[in-house]
């Protein structure tokens, strides 16, 4: 009956080894993530990955399904110019905002146009800074208390032993000898 016990141990060991191999060498492919953008004409396009990248496929979403993007430059509502050939992204650029020659950007009124507005703002900032300083001092005191508790605890904690309770480590030679013994008994 000793052989049966060793066979059962070998089966168990090989089963555990098989599970370990399955975990480490999982061959399931990762799911492909697709992102979406909208073109200036309202058409929805999809691309592989988190952001459009050169070499990625680009498809147009239609009522019939998804079709490869036609060759050309596609402008998104976020200002990207995506060039494709054969449904693959070949170039990505950000659209430069062109200002018409006759128009200037409107100047925004200054937030502190008057000295009174500035003084009011400065007073509110000083008040917030004072509150933050009080909060910070309180937090630092609590951090110091926490460190004191940890220090007290560490002084009372005994040093760890060399081997944790219940620890059994099998040496390589012992494990190989066990397998060799089991195989010899199988031959008999």
Secondary structure, DSSP 8 states (H G I E B T S, - for coil): -HHHHHHHHHHHHHHHHHHHHHHHT--------EEEEEBTTS-EEEEESSS--TT-BEEEEETTEEEE--SEEEEBTTSEEEEEETTEEEEEEE------TT--------TT-SHHHHHHHHHHHHHHHHHHHHHHHHHHHHHHHHHHHHHHHHHHS----SS-TT-----HHHHHHHHHHHHHHHH-
